[in-house]
Amino acid sequence: MSERTASYTMTPLRNGTSLEVLNKGIPVFKSGGKWLYPLFELESFLETEREGRKLDRKELLLHDKIAGRAAAALICRMGLVRCHIDLVSRPALETFEANGVICTYDGVVDRIQCRTEEIIDSGMHLDEIYRMLRRRAKLIHGIELEISDLEVAYPGKTVLKDFDLSVGAGEQLVLTGDNGAGKTTLIKAIIGAIPYRQGSIKLGPAEIIDSSRGKKKVPGPKNSNRIGYVTQSVINTPFPIATDEVVAMGLIGESVHGEELRYQVEIAMRRTGCYHLWGRNFYSLSGGERQRVSLARCLCQKAGLILMDEPTSFLDAESKEDLREVLGHIINHQMPTVLLVSHDHDWIEQLGWTVRKLEKGRLC
C-alpha cells in the first residue's frame, strides 16, 4: 500500500480552496467546492482545454483536503498518476494502489463517514462508480422520456396501439424487433414527424405532440431542442455541406457566434473522434464517419434524449466497433438518455444495455 513520503511536503491549501492541481509546481486549477463537485469541475476543465494548451495528466499533481473511495475512483478515472491528500481513507489508498496512482498523505483513517462511501462496492468498475456518482451529484444531461397509451396509425393500418414506455433520465434502452414491428414509426412519433391518434409523449414535463389536433406543441426552448436524432442513411445529395456545418446545426437557436461557436464545434468533434474530418463534405464520408459527426452534433445540441434508428445499418465490423466505443464515451461523460432501435443482435449484445422487444406494435 502507498505510504506517506517523509521528505515530501505540500503547501497547505488556503482558506476557501478545497482542491488544487499543479503543473510542474504551477497552479493550473483551483476549486472551493464541496463534496465531489471539485473533481467533476476538474474533469470538465481537463476535457475542454483548448488545442495548444492541453495538459499532460501524467505531469499533474492533485492536492485534495480529503478523499475516500469515491474521490479516489474519480481521480484514477481521470488518468492522474500523482496526488497528495491531507486526510485519506484506507479504501481510497487501496483504489489508488490498484490503479497505479502514487498517493502521499498527511493522515489516514479507516473510512470517511459519508453515505456515498457506504454504497460503493469494492468490486465495482471505475466507470460504474463514475456513473453512480454523477447521478448522485445530479450531473446528468439526460431527460426522462414517458410514453403513455400511444396509438399511431397509417391509412388502413394501426402500427402502435396501447403503447407504454418509460426511459429514465440518463438511462439507455434498446428496442429490437422484426421489420414492420413499429420501431421506426415510434422514433418518428417522438421527433414529431408523424401525428398520433391518442396517448401522450412527454420529454420531462413537456408534451411533445398534441394528439387531439395532430400538431406540434411548443414545449419551450429548454426542451424543444433537447432531442438529438441519429440515423444511418445512404442517401447522398448534390448540395455540399461541410462536417463542421453539420455539427454547428446543434447550436441553431443559441446565442453562440464566432470563435465561441467554432470552439464548441471543435470540442464536440474531438470528443467523438471526428475532428480530423473538419471541413470535409459530409456526404463524402463513410457510414461510420457520418455517425461520429451526427453524434458530435448531438453533443453541441446538448441533447437530453438521443434517438438512434438502426445506426449500424450499412456499417462494416470495424465501424460498428468504433460506434460502440464512441457511444460508451458519450454515455460515460454526458449521461444522456438514449433510445436505440435495432435488430443487429450481435452488436446489441456487446452494448450491454437493457433490451426490450417490440412485436406487432406492442412491447413484449
N, C-alpha and C positions, 0 to 999 in steps of 0.2 A: 504494500500500500504506500502511496506517496507520503513522504514525510516533510515537515517544515524544514527549510534550509536555514540554519542559524545565521549565516552571513548575508542572507537575502533580506533587504529592508525595503519597505514601501512608504512613501509619503502618505500620512493619514488623509483620508478623504475629508474635504472641507464640509462644513455645515451646509446642508441643503443638497449635497451630492451623495447619491446612493450607489452610483456605478460610474466608472471612468475607464476609458480604453486609451492605451498609449501605443504610439507607433514609433519605435526607436527612441523611447523616452519622452516623446512629444504628445501631449493630449490631443486626440482627434475626435473624441466623443465623450459627452457627459450627460447624465440624467439624474434628476432628483425624484423620479417616480417611485411609487410603492409597489410592493409585491413583485410580480414578474414583468410588469409593464416596461421597465427599463431595458430588459433583454429583448422584448418584442420591438421596441424602438430601435435598438441597436441592429437587429436583423434587417429592419427596413432601411436603415442608414447604409448598411453594408451592401445591400442589393441595389440601391439606387445611386451608388457612386458613379459619377459621370466618367466616360471614357477618358483616360489620361490621368485620372486621379484615383484609379482603383487600388485599393489597399490589399497587400498580401496578408492574408489572415494568419499565416504562419509567423509573421513578424509582429503581430499584435499581442499586447499583454492586457488582459482584462483584470480590473480591480473592483471587487464587489464587497459590500459590507457583510452579507450573509447569503449562504447558499445551501439548500437542501438538495434532494434528488431531482426535484423538478427543475430548479435552476441549472443544475449540472447537466441535465439532459439537453436543455436549450443551448447551453454553451458548447457542448460536444457536437450537437447537430449543426451549429453554425460553422464548424470547421476550425474553431480556435484551438490552439495547442498549448497555450500558457495562460495561467490565471493565478491571481492571489486573492484569497478570500479571508476577510477578517475573522469570521466565525463560520465554520463549515461542519456539516454533519458527516458521520461515518458512511451512510448510504451514498452521499454525494461523492466522497472520496473513492468509493467502490466504482461508481459510474465513471469518474474521471479516469481511473486506472484501466478500466475495461476498454476505454476508447482512446487510450494513448495520450491523454491530456496531463501535462505537468501542472500540479496544483501545489502551491505553497500557502500557508495559512498561519494565523496568529493564535487561533483557538479552535478546538474541536469538541463537538457534543455528539451524543448517541443519535439524536434526531432533532429536527426542527419541529416545534409544536405548531402544526398547521394542517388543516383538513385536507389540503391538496396532497401533502406528503403521505397521508394515510391511504389514499385511493390509487396511488401508483404502485403497481406490482413490479417486483424486481425482474420479472420475465418479459415485461413489455418492451417492444421495439421503440427506438427513439422517435420514429415517425408517428407511432401510435400515441406516445406520450405527448408529442407536439400537438396533434390534432385535439386531444382531450383538453390540453391547457388552453388552446385558442378558444375552444368552446366556453370554458370557464371564464376566460377573460372577455368573452363576448366580442371577439375579433373575427367574426365570420362574415364574409361577403355574401354568403348565400341567403336566399329569402324563401320562405315556405310556399309551396305550391299545393293548393287544395282544390280538388275537382269533386263535385257532388252531383249525382243523378243526371249525368250528362247524356244527351241524345243528339247524335249527329246523323243526318241522312242526306243522300243524294236522290234525285228523282227516281222513284221506283225501288230504292234500296236503303234500308237502315243499316248504317255501319257500326255505330256505337249506341248502346242502349243501357240505361240504368248503370252507367259507368261511374265508379267512385275511385279516387286515387289521392293519396296524401304523401308528399315528399317533404320531409322536414328540412329546415334551414341548414345548409351545409352538408346535406346527405347526397348520396349518389345512387341512382336506380337504373337498372337496365330492363327495358320491356322487350321481350322476344315474342316470336310468333310467326306463323306462316304468312306468305304473301297474301294480301287481302284481309288480314285479320283486323286491320284498323289502326296500325301503328302510325303510319304517315298522316292519316286523317286526324288522329289525336294531336300530332305536332302542329298541323295546320290550324286546328281549332284554337290551340293555345296561343299561337302567334297572331290570331285574328284574321287569318287568310280565308276562312270559311265560317259562316254563322252556324249556330246550332239551335235545335228546336226547344230544348229545355235544359234546366240544370244551371250550374254556375262553375266558372273557372276563376279562382282567386289567386293572385300573387301577393302574398302578405295580406293586408286588409282590403286591397282594391280588386274589384271585379273587372276582368279584362274585357268581357263581352256582355252586352245587354241582350240576352237571348230573346226577350219579348219582341224586340224590333229588329234583331239581326244586325245591329250596328255596333260599332266600337264605342265603348265608353271611354272617356278621357280619365285615366286613373291618376293623373298628376305627374309632374316631372320626376318625382323620386322613384316611381315605379314604371312609367311608360317606356323608359329607355333601359330597363334592367333585364331585358330578355335578350340573350345572345343566341343566334341561330347558326349552326354549322351543318352544312350538308355536303355530300360528295356529288359533284356534278361533272359530267364530261362535256357539257355544252360550252363551246367557245364563242366568242363574239369578235367581230372585226373592230369593235371600239376598244382602243387600248386604254388600260388603266394600270397604273404602277402599284406595286405591292404596298408601298408606304401610304398611298392614297386610299387603298382598301382599309388599312389599319386605322387611318385617321377618320374614317367614317364612324368609328365608335365614339368620336368626340363631337359629332354633329349635335347642335343644340347647347353645347357647353361654351362658356366664355374662355376658350383657350385658343391662342393665336401665336404666330411667330415662333420664336425659339422654344417657348414652353410646349407648344404643340409638337414640334419636332422631337423634343426631349421625351415626352410621354409616348410617342410612337416608337422611338428608339428603345426605350425601356421595355415596352411590350414585346417588340420583335426580338430583343435579346433574351427575354425570359422564355420565349417559345422557340428559340434556336433558329430564327429565320432572318436575323439582321443582315446576313451576307446576301440576302435576296433583295435588299433595298434597291428600289428603282427599276426592278425587273417588271416586265409585263406580266400581270397576274395570270393571264390566260395562256402564257407560255410555260407555266410551271407544271411540274408533275402533280399527281393527286395528293401525295404526301406533303409536298411543299405548300399546296393550296390550303391544306388542313392547318398547317402551322400558322400561316398568315391569317386565316379566319379566326383561329383561337387568339392570336395577338389582337385582332380587332375586338374580340370579346373582353380581353383584359383592359384595353383602352376604354371600352364602354363601361367598365366596372360592373359587368353583368352579374346580377344576383342569381339568375337562373340561366344555365346554358343548356340548350336543346340540341341534340345531335341525331340526325336522321341517317341511319345506315352509313356511318362515317368510314367504314373500311371497304365499301364498295369500290372496286377498281384499284385497290391498293395491293402492292406485292407484299411478301412476307416482311421484308426489311422496313417498308414504310409503315406497316401495321405496328411493328415493334417500336418504331420512332414515335408514332402517335400515342401509344400506351405510355411511353416514358414522359412525353410532354404533358399528357393528362395528369399523370401522377405528380408532376412538378407543380402544375397549376392548383391541384386539389390540396397539396401539402402547404402551399404558400398563400393561396387566396381563399380556399374553402368555399367555393361557390356551390350552389345546388345544381346538380347535373341530372338530366333525364335523357337517357340514350336509348334509341330503339335500334335493334339489330337482330339478325338471325345468324351472325357469324359466331357459332357456338364455341369454337376453339379460342377465339380471341376474347370472347366474353369471360370464359373461364379464367384466363390469365389476368383479367382486371381484378377479379376477386370482389366485385360489387354485389349488392343484393339484386337478384334476378326474379322477375315475375313474368308470367306468360299471358299473352293476350290471345284469346281464341273466340272467334265469331263475335267480336265486339264487346266481350266481357273479360274481366280478369279471372283467371283460374285461381 
